[in-house]
Amino acid sequence: VYKFLRKQSNRQSTIAEIVDATEVDEELILKFIRLKRLQISQFPNINYPCERCGKAIRKNKLCSQCEQDIHSQISQMNQEEERKREIESRKKDTYYAINPKND
């Protein structure tokens, strides 16, 4: 794969074109990219799928939309936890008066 991409004329190739030319399985090429054995910064048409939604990306493991969604979910969870702690804190500060029985 690297020998194929070293040629100036092949640097614009997509993963599908690399698979056709080299007969190397696409999953193996994606593994090379994930392990940083193939640096895609030099090859503008090579993308790999987001690990969450499958959208084509060129950096990180997740696309920006999935990253934003996960951050939003984490923020909501943190707010919910904070709300629960606040409710528990209020319960500890509440005192109840007991009316003595009148005989």
C-alpha distances in whole Angstrom, upper triangle without the diagonal:
4,5,5,6,9,11,13,14,10,11,13,11,12,10,12,11,7,9,11,9,6,9,7,10,11,13,10,8,11,12,10,11,15,14,13,11,9,12,12,15,14,12,15,15,12,15,15,19,22,23,26,26,23,23,20,20,18,20,22,22,24,25,28,31,30,30,34,35,34,36,39,39,39,42,44,44,45,48,49,49,51,53,54,55,57,59,59,61,63,64,65,67,69,73,75,79,81,84,87,89,92,95
4,5,5,6,9,12,13,10,10,13,12,13,12,15,13,10,12,14,12,10,13,11,14,14,15,12,10,13,13,10,11,15,14,12,9,7,10,11,13,12,11,15,15,13,16,17,20,23,24,27,28,24,24,21,20,18,19,21,22,25,26,28,31,30,31,34,35,35,36,39,40,40,42,44,44,45,48,49,49,51,54,54,55,57,59,60,61,63,65,65,67,69,73,75,79,81,85,87,89,93,95
4,5,5,7,11,12,10,11,14,13,15,14,16,14,11,13,14,11,9,13,12,16,16,18,15,13,16,17,14,15,19,18,16,13,11,13,14,16,14,13,17,17,16,19,20,23,26,27,31,31,28,27,24,23,21,23,25,26,28,29,32,34,34,34,37,39,38,40,43,43,43,46,48,48,49,52,53,53,55,57,58,59,61,63,63,64,67,68,69,71,73,77,79,83,85,88,91,93,96,99
4,6,6,9,9,7,8,11,10,12,12,13,10,8,10,11,8,7,11,11,14,14,17,15,12,16,17,14,15,19,19,17,14,12,14,14,16,13,12,15,14,13,17,18,22,25,26,30,29,26,25,22,22,20,22,25,25,28,28,31,33,33,33,36,38,37,39,42,42,43,45,47,47,49,51,52,53,55,57,58,59,61,63,63,64,67,68,69,71,73,77,79,83,85,88,91,93,96,99
4,5,7,8,5,5,9,8,10,11,13,11,8,12,13,10,10,13,13,15,15,17,15,12,14,16,13,13,17,17,15,13,10,11,10,12,9,8,12,12,11,14,16,20,23,25,28,28,24,23,20,19,17,19,22,23,25,25,28,30,30,31,33,35,35,36,39,40,40,42,45,45,46,49,50,50,52,54,55,56,58,60,61,62,64,66,67,68,71,74,77,80,82,86,89,91,94,97
4,6,9,7,7,11,11,14,14,17,14,12,15,16,13,13,16,16,19,18,20,18,15,17,19,15,15,19,19,16,14,11,12,12,13,10,10,13,14,14,17,19,23,26,28,31,31,27,27,23,22,19,21,24,25,28,28,30,33,33,33,36,38,37,39,41,42,42,45,47,47,48,51,52,52,54,56,58,58,60,62,63,64,66,68,68,70,73,76,79,82,85,88,91,93,96,99
4,5,5,7,10,11,14,15,17,14,12,16,16,13,13,17,17,20,20,22,20,17,20,21,18,18,22,22,20,17,14,15,14,15,12,11,14,15,15,19,21,25,28,30,33,32,29,28,24,24,21,23,26,28,30,30,32,34,35,35,38,40,40,41,44,45,45,47,49,50,51,53,55,55,57,59,60,61,63,65,66,66,69,71,71,73,75,79,81,85,87,91,93,96,99,102
4,5,6,8,10,14,16,18,15,14,17,18,15,16,19,20,22,21,24,22,19,21,23,20,19,23,23,21,19,16,15,14,14,11,10,12,13,15,18,21,25,28,30,33,32,29,27,24,23,20,23,26,28,30,29,31,33,34,34,37,39,39,40,43,44,45,46,49,49,50,52,54,55,56,58,60,60,62,64,65,66,68,70,71,72,75,78,81,85,87,90,93,95,99,102
4,6,7,8,12,15,16,12,12,16,15,13,15,18,19,21,20,23,22,19,21,24,21,20,24,25,22,21,17,17,16,16,13,11,13,13,14,18,21,25,28,30,33,32,28,27,23,23,21,24,27,28,30,29,31,33,34,35,37,39,40,41,43,44,45,47,49,50,51,53,55,56,57,59,60,61,63,65,66,67,69,71,72,73,76,79,82,85,88,91,94,96,99,102
4,5,5,9,11,12,9,8,12,12,10,11,15,15,18,17,20,18,15,17,20,17,17,21,22,19,18,14,15,13,14,11,9,11,10,11,15,18,21,24,27,30,29,25,24,20,20,18,21,24,25,27,26,29,31,31,32,35,36,37,38,40,42,42,44,46,47,48,50,52,53,54,56,57,58,60,62,63,64,66,68,69,71,73,76,79,83,85,88,91,93,96,99
4,5,9,11,13,11,10,14,14,13,14,17,16,18,17,19,18,15,16,19,16,15,19,20,17,16,12,12,10,11,8,5,8,8,9,13,16,19,22,25,28,27,23,22,18,18,15,18,21,23,24,24,26,28,29,29,32,34,34,35,38,39,39,41,43,44,45,47,49,50,51,53,55,56,57,59,60,61,64,65,66,68,70,74,76,80,82,85,88,90,93,96
4,7,10,12,9,10,14,14,13,15,18,17,19,17,19,19,16,17,20,18,16,20,21,19,18,14,14,11,12,9,6,6,6,8,12,15,18,21,24,26,25,22,20,16,16,14,18,21,22,23,22,24,26,27,28,30,32,33,34,36,38,39,40,42,43,44,46,48,49,50,52,54,55,56,58,60,61,63,64,66,67,69,73,75,79,81,84,87,89,92,95
4,7,8,6,6,10,10,10,12,14,14,15,13,16,16,13,14,17,16,15,18,20,18,17,14,14,11,13,11,8,8,6,7,11,13,17,20,22,25,24,20,19,15,16,14,18,21,22,23,22,24,26,27,28,30,32,32,34,36,37,38,40,42,43,44,46,48,48,50,52,53,54,56,58,59,60,62,64,65,67,69,72,75,78,80,84,87,88,92,95
4,5,5,6,9,10,11,12,14,13,13,11,14,14,11,12,15,15,13,16,18,17,17,13,14,11,13,12,9,9,5,5,8,10,13,16,19,21,20,16,15,12,13,12,16,19,19,20,19,22,23,24,25,27,28,29,31,33,34,35,37,39,40,41,43,44,45,47,49,50,52,53,55,56,57,59,61,62,64,66,69,71,75,77,80,83,85,88,91
4,5,5,6,9,10,10,11,10,10,7,10,11,8,9,12,12,11,14,16,15,15,12,13,11,14,14,10,11,8,6,7,9,11,15,17,20,18,15,14,11,13,12,15,18,17,19,18,22,23,23,24,27,28,28,30,32,33,34,36,38,38,40,42,43,44,46,48,49,50,52,54,55,56,58,59,61,63,64,68,70,74,76,79,82,84,87,90
4,5,5,6,9,10,10,10,10,8,11,12,10,11,15,15,14,17,19,19,18,15,17,14,17,17,13,14,10,9,10,11,13,17,19,21,20,16,16,13,15,16,19,21,20,21,21,24,25,25,27,29,30,30,33,34,35,36,38,40,40,42,44,45,46,48,50,51,52,54,56,57,58,60,61,63,65,66,70,72,76,78,81,83,85,88,91
4,5,5,6,8,10,11,11,10,14,14,12,14,17,16,16,19,21,20,19,16,17,15,17,16,13,13,10,10,12,14,16,20,22,25,23,19,19,16,17,17,20,23,23,24,23,26,28,28,29,32,33,33,35,37,38,39,41,43,43,45,47,48,49,51,53,54,55,57,59,60,61,63,65,66,68,70,73,75,79,81,84,87,89,92,95
4,5,5,6,8,8,9,8,12,11,9,11,14,13,13,16,18,17,15,13,14,13,16,15,11,13,11,9,12,13,16,20,21,24,23,19,19,16,17,16,19,22,22,23,23,26,28,28,29,32,33,33,35,37,38,39,41,43,43,45,47,48,49,51,53,53,55,57,58,59,61,63,64,65,67,69,73,75,78,80,84,86,88,91,94
4,6,5,5,5,6,6,10,10,8,11,13,13,14,17,18,18,16,14,17,15,19,18,15,16,14,12,13,14,16,20,21,23,23,19,19,17,18,18,21,23,22,23,24,27,28,28,29,32,33,33,35,37,37,38,41,42,43,44,47,48,48,51,52,53,54,57,58,59,60,63,63,65,67,69,72,74,78,80,83,85,87,91,93
4,6,5,8,9,10,13,13,12,15,17,17,18,20,22,22,20,17,20,18,21,20,17,18,15,14,16,17,19,23,24,26,25,21,22,19,21,21,24,26,25,27,27,30,31,31,32,35,35,36,38,40,40,42,44,45,46,48,50,51,52,54,56,56,58,60,61,62,64,66,67,68,70,72,75,77,81,83,86,89,90,94,96
4,6,8,11,12,15,14,13,16,18,17,18,21,22,21,19,16,19,17,20,19,16,18,15,14,17,18,21,25,26,29,28,24,24,21,22,22,24,27,26,28,28,31,33,33,34,37,37,38,40,42,42,43,46,47,48,49,52,53,53,56,57,58,59,62,63,64,65,68,69,70,72,74,77,79,83,85,88,91,93,96,99
4,5,9,10,13,12,10,14,15,14,16,19,19,19,16,15,17,17,20,18,16,18,16,15,17,18,20,24,25,28,27,24,24,21,22,21,24,26,25,27,28,31,33,32,33,37,37,37,39,42,42,42,45,47,47,48,51,52,52,54,57,57,58,61,62,62,64,67,67,68,71,73,76,78,82,84,87,90,91,95,97
4,6,9,12,11,11,14,15,15,17,19,20,20,18,16,19,19,22,21,19,21,18,16,18,18,20,24,24,27,27,23,24,22,23,23,25,26,25,27,28,32,33,32,33,37,37,37,39,41,41,42,45,46,46,48,51,51,52,54,56,56,58,60,61,62,63,66,67,68,70,72,75,77,81,83,86,88,90,93,96
4,6,9,7,7,11,11,11,13,16,16,17,15,14,17,17,20,20,17,20,17,15,16,15,18,21,21,24,24,21,22,20,21,20,22,23,22,25,26,29,31,29,31,34,34,34,36,39,38,39,42,43,43,45,48,48,48,51,53,53,54,57,58,58,60,63,63,64,67,69,72,74,78,79,83,85,87,90,93
4,5,5,7,9,10,11,13,15,16,17,15,14,18,17,21,21,18,20,18,15,15,14,15,19,18,21,21,18,20,18,19,19,21,22,20,22,23,27,28,27,28,32,32,31,34,36,36,36,39,41,40,42,45,45,46,48,50,50,52,54,55,56,57,60,61,62,64,66,69,71,75,76,80,82,84,87,90
4,5,5,6,9,10,11,12,14,15,14,13,16,15,18,19,16,17,15,12,12,10,12,15,15,18,18,14,16,14,15,16,18,19,17,19,20,24,25,23,25,28,28,28,31,33,32,33,36,37,37,39,42,42,43,45,47,47,49,51,52,53,55,57,58,59,61,63,66,68,72,74,77,80,81,85,87
4,5,5,6,9,10,10,12,14,14,13,16,15,19,20,18,19,17,13,13,10,11,14,13,16,17,14,16,14,15,16,17,17,15,17,19,23,24,22,23,27,27,26,29,31,30,31,34,35,35,37,39,40,40,43,45,45,46,49,50,50,52,54,55,56,59,60,64,66,69,71,74,77,78,82,84
4,5,5,6,9,10,10,12,11,11,14,14,18,19,17,19,17,14,14,12,13,16,16,19,20,17,18,17,17,17,18,18,17,19,21,25,26,24,25,29,29,28,30,33,33,33,36,37,37,39,41,42,42,45,47,47,48,50,52,52,54,56,57,58,60,62,65,68,71,73,76,79,81,84,87
4,5,5,6,9,10,11,9,8,11,11,15,15,13,15,14,10,11,9,12,15,15,19,19,16,17,14,15,14,15,16,15,18,19,23,25,23,24,27,28,27,30,32,32,33,35,37,37,38,41,42,42,44,47,47,48,50,52,52,54,56,57,58,60,62,66,68,72,74,77,80,81,85,87
4,5,5,6,9,10,10,9,11,11,14,15,14,15,14,10,9,7,9,11,12,15,16,13,14,12,12,12,13,13,12,14,16,19,21,20,20,24,24,24,26,28,28,29,32,33,33,35,37,38,38,41,43,43,44,47,48,49,50,53,54,55,57,59,62,64,68,70,73,76,78,81,84
4,5,5,6,8,8,9,12,12,16,17,16,18,17,13,12,10,11,13,13,16,18,15,17,15,15,14,14,14,12,15,18,21,23,21,21,25,25,24,26,29,29,29,32,34,33,34,37,38,38,40,43,43,44,46,48,48,49,52,53,54,56,58,61,64,67,69,73,75,77,80,83
4,6,5,6,5,5,9,10,13,14,14,16,16,12,12,11,13,15,15,19,20,17,18,16,15,14,14,14,14,17,19,22,24,23,23,27,28,26,28,31,31,31,34,36,35,36,39,40,40,42,45,45,46,48,50,50,52,54,55,56,58,60,64,66,70,72,75,78,80,83,86
4,5,5,6,5,7,7,10,12,11,13,13,10,9,8,11,13,13,17,18,15,16,13,12,10,10,11,11,14,16,19,21,20,20,23,25,24,25,28,29,28,31,33,33,34,37,38,38,40,42,43,44,46,48,48,50,52,53,54,56,58,62,64,68,70,73,76,78,81,84
4,5,8,8,9,10,13,15,15,16,16,12,11,9,11,11,11,15,16,14,15,14,12,11,10,9,9,12,15,18,20,18,18,21,22,21,23,26,26,25,28,30,30,31,34,35,35,37,39,40,40,43,45,45,46,49,50,51,53,55,58,61,64,66,70,72,74,78,81
4,5,8,9,12,14,16,16,18,19,15,14,12,14,15,14,18,20,18,19,17,16,14,13,12,12,15,18,21,23,21,21,24,25,24,25,29,28,28,31,33,32,33,36,37,37,39,41,42,42,45,46,46,48,50,51,52,54,56,60,62,66,68,71,74,76,79,82
4,5,6,9,11,13,13,16,17,13,13,12,15,16,16,20,21,19,19,17,15,12,11,11,12,16,18,20,23,22,21,24,26,25,26,29,29,29,31,34,33,34,37,38,38,40,42,43,43,46,48,48,49,52,53,53,55,58,61,64,67,70,73,76,78,81,84
4,6,9,12,13,13,16,17,14,15,14,17,18,18,22,24,21,22,19,17,15,14,15,16,19,21,24,26,25,24,28,29,28,29,33,33,32,35,37,37,37,41,42,41,43,46,47,47,49,51,51,52,55,56,57,59,61,65,67,71,73,76,79,81,85,87
4,6,9,9,10,13,13,10,12,12,15,17,18,22,22,20,20,17,15,12,13,14,15,18,19,22,25,24,24,27,29,28,29,32,33,32,35,37,37,38,41,42,42,44,46,47,48,50,52,52,53,56,57,58,60,62,66,68,72,74,77,80,82,86,88
4,6,7,8,11,12,10,11,12,15,17,18,22,22,20,19,16,14,10,10,13,15,17,18,20,23,23,22,25,27,27,28,31,32,31,33,36,36,37,39,41,41,43,45,46,47,49,51,51,52,55,56,57,59,61,65,67,71,73,77,79,81,85,88
4,5,5,7,8,6,8,10,13,15,17,20,20,18,16,13,11,8,9,12,14,16,16,18,21,21,21,24,26,26,27,29,31,31,33,35,36,36,39,40,41,42,45,46,46,48,50,51,52,54,56,57,59,61,64,67,71,73,76,79,81,85,87
4,6,7,10,9,10,12,16,17,19,22,22,20,18,15,12,8,9,12,15,17,17,18,21,22,21,24,26,26,26,29,31,31,32,35,36,36,38,41,41,42,44,46,46,48,50,51,52,54,56,57,58,61,64,67,71,73,76,79,82,85,88
4,6,9,9,12,14,18,20,22,25,25,22,20,17,15,11,13,16,18,20,20,21,25,25,25,27,30,30,30,33,35,35,36,39,40,40,42,44,45,46,48,50,50,52,54,55,56,58,60,61,62,64,68,71,74,77,80,83,85,88,92
4,6,6,9,12,16,18,21,23,23,20,18,14,13,10,13,16,18,19,19,21,23,24,24,27,29,29,30,32,34,34,36,38,39,40,42,44,45,46,48,50,50,52,54,55,56,58,60,61,62,65,68,71,74,77,80,83,85,88,91
4,6,8,12,15,17,20,22,21,19,16,12,11,9,12,16,17,18,17,19,21,22,23,25,27,27,28,31,32,33,34,37,38,39,41,42,43,45,47,48,49,51,53,54,55,57,59,60,61,63,67,69,73,75,79,82,84,87,90
4,6,10,13,16,19,21,20,16,14,11,11,9,13,16,17,18,17,19,21,22,23,25,26,27,29,31,32,33,35,37,38,39,41,42,44,45,47,48,49,51,53,54,55,57,59,60,62,64,67,69,73,75,79,82,84,87,90
4,7,10,13,16,19,18,14,13,9,9,7,11,14,15,16,15,18,20,20,21,23,25,25,27,29,30,31,33,35,36,37,39,41,42,43,45,46,47,49,51,52,53,55,57,58,60,62,65,68,71,74,77,80,82,85,88
4,7,10,12,15,14,11,9,6,5,5,9,11,11,12,11,14,16,16,17,20,21,22,24,26,27,28,30,31,32,34,36,37,38,40,42,43,44,46,47,49,50,52,53,55,56,58,62,64,68,70,73,76,78,81,84
4,7,9,12,11,8,8,5,5,6,9,10,9,10,10,14,15,15,16,19,20,20,22,24,25,25,28,29,30,31,34,35,36,38,39,40,42,44,45,46,48,50,51,52,54,56,60,62,65,67,71,74,75,79,82
4,6,8,8,4,5,5,6,8,10,10,8,8,9,12,13,12,14,17,17,17,20,21,22,23,25,27,27,29,31,32,33,35,37,38,39,41,42,43,45,47,48,50,52,53,57,59,63,64,68,71,72,76,78
4,5,6,4,5,6,6,9,9,8,6,5,6,9,10,8,10,13,13,13,16,18,18,19,22,23,23,25,27,28,29,31,33,34,35,37,39,40,41,43,45,46,48,50,53,55,59,61,64,67,69,72,75
4,6,6,8,10,10,12,11,10,6,6,8,12,12,9,11,14,14,13,16,18,17,18,21,22,22,24,26,27,28,30,32,32,34,36,37,38,40,42,43,44,46,48,51,53,57,59,62,65,67,70,73
4,6,8,11,11,14,14,12,8,7,8,11,10,7,9,12,11,10,14,15,14,16,19,19,19,22,24,24,25,28,29,30,31,34,35,36,37,39,40,42,44,45,49,51,55,56,60,62,64,67,70
4,6,9,11,14,14,13,11,8,8,11,9,7,11,13,11,12,15,16,16,18,20,21,22,24,26,26,28,30,31,32,34,36,37,38,40,41,42,44,46,47,51,53,56,58,61,64,66,69,72
4,6,9,12,13,13,10,9,9,12,12,10,13,15,15,15,18,20,19,21,24,24,25,27,29,30,31,33,35,35,37,39,40,41,43,45,46,48,50,51,55,56,60,62,65,68,70,73,76
4,6,10,12,12,11,9,7,10,10,10,12,14,14,16,18,19,20,22,24,25,26,28,29,30,32,34,35,36,38,40,41,42,44,46,47,49,50,52,55,57,61,63,66,69,71,74,77
4,7,10,11,10,9,8,11,12,12,14,16,17,18,20,22,23,24,26,27,28,30,32,33,34,36,38,39,40,42,44,45,46,48,50,51,53,54,58,60,64,66,69,72,74,77,80
4,6,8,8,8,6,9,11,11,12,15,16,17,18,20,22,23,24,26,27,29,30,32,33,35,36,38,39,41,42,44,45,47,48,50,51,53,57,59,63,65,68,71,73,76,79
4,7,9,10,9,11,14,14,14,17,19,19,20,22,24,24,26,28,29,30,32,34,35,36,38,40,41,42,44,45,46,48,50,51,53,55,58,61,65,67,70,73,75,78,81
4,7,8,8,10,13,13,12,15,17,17,18,21,22,22,24,26,27,27,30,32,32,33,36,37,38,40,42,43,43,46,47,48,50,52,56,58,62,64,68,70,73,76,79
4,6,7,9,12,11,10,13,15,14,15,18,19,19,21,23,24,24,27,29,29,30,33,34,34,36,39,39,40,43,44,45,47,49,52,55,59,61,64,67,69,73,76
4,7,10,12,10,9,13,14,13,14,17,18,18,20,22,22,23,26,27,28,29,32,33,33,36,37,38,39,42,43,44,46,48,51,54,58,60,63,66,68,71,74
4,6,8,6,6,10,10,10,12,14,15,15,18,20,20,21,24,25,26,28,30,31,32,34,35,36,38,40,41,42,44,46,50,52,56,58,61,64,66,69,72
4,5,5,6,9,10,11,12,14,16,17,18,20,21,23,24,26,27,29,30,32,33,35,36,38,39,41,42,44,45,47,51,53,57,59,62,65,67,70,73
4,6,5,6,9,10,10,12,14,15,16,18,20,21,22,24,26,27,28,30,31,33,35,36,37,39,41,42,43,45,49,51,55,57,60,63,66,69,72
4,5,5,6,9,10,10,12,14,15,16,18,20,21,23,24,26,27,29,30,31,33,35,36,37,39,41,42,44,47,50,53,55,58,62,64,67,70
4,5,5,6,9,10,10,12,14,15,16,18,20,21,22,24,26,27,29,30,32,33,34,36,38,39,41,42,46,48,52,54,57,60,62,65,68
4,5,5,6,9,10,11,12,14,15,16,18,20,21,22,24,26,27,28,30,32,33,35,36,38,39,41,45,47,51,53,56,59,61,64,68
4,5,5,6,9,10,10,12,14,15,16,18,20,21,22,24,26,27,29,30,31,33,35,36,37,39,43,45,49,51,54,57,60,63,66
4,5,5,6,9,10,11,12,14,15,17,18,20,21,23,24,26,27,29,30,32,33,35,36,38,42,44,47,49,53,56,58,61,64
4,5,5,6,9,10,11,12,14,15,16,18,20,21,23,24,26,27,28,30,32,33,35,37,40,42,46,48,51,54,56,60,63
4,5,5,6,9,10,10,12,14,15,16,18,20,21,22,24,26,27,29,30,32,33,35,39,41,45,47,50,53,56,59,62
4,5,5,6,9,10,11,12,14,15,16,18,20,21,23,24,26,27,29,31,32,33,37,39,43,45,48,51,54,57,60
4,5,5,6,9,10,11,12,14,15,17,18,20,21,23,24,26,27,29,31,32,36,38,41,44,47,50,52,55,58
4,5,5,6,9,10,10,12,14,15,16,18,20,21,22,24,26,27,29,31,34,37,40,43,46,49,51,54,57
4,5,5,6,9,10,10,12,14,15,16,18,20,21,23,25,26,27,29,33,35,39,41,44,47,50,53,56
4,5,5,6,9,10,10,12,14,15,17,18,20,21,23,25,26,27,31,33,37,39,42,45,47,50,54
4,5,5,6,9,10,11,12,14,15,17,18,20,21,23,25,26,30,32,36,38,41,44,46,49,52
4,5,5,6,9,10,11,12,14,15,16,18,20,21,23,25,28,31,34,37,40,43,45,49,52
4,5,5,6,9,10,10,12,14,15,16,19,20,21,23,27,29,33,35,38,41,44,47,50
4,5,5,6,9,10,11,12,14,15,17,19,20,21,25,27,31,33,36,39,41,44,48
4,5,5,6,9,10,11,12,14,15,17,19,20,24,26,30,32,35,38,41,44,47
4,5,5,6,9,10,10,12,14,15,17,19,22,25,29,31,34,37,40,43,46
4,5,5,6,9,10,11,13,15,16,17,21,23,26,29,32,35,38,41,44
4,5,5,6,9,10,11,13,15,16,19,21,25,27,30,33,36,39,42
4,5,5,6,9,10,11,13,15,18,21,24,27,30,33,35,39,42
4,5,5,6,9,10,11,13,16,19,23,25,29,32,34,37,40
4,5,5,6,9,10,11,15,17,20,23,26,29,31,34,38
4,5,5,7,9,10,14,16,20,22,25,28,30,34,37
4,5,5,7,9,12,15,19,22,25,28,31,34,37
4,5,5,6,10,13,16,19,22,25,28,31,34
4,5,5,9,11,15,17,20,23,26,29,32
4,6,8,11,15,17,20,23,26,29,32
4,6,10,13,16,19,22,25,28,31
4,7,10,13,16,19,22,25,28
4,7,10,13,16,19,22,25
4,6,10,13,15,18,22
4,6,9,13,15,18
4,6,9,12,15
4,6,9,12
4,6,9
4,6
4
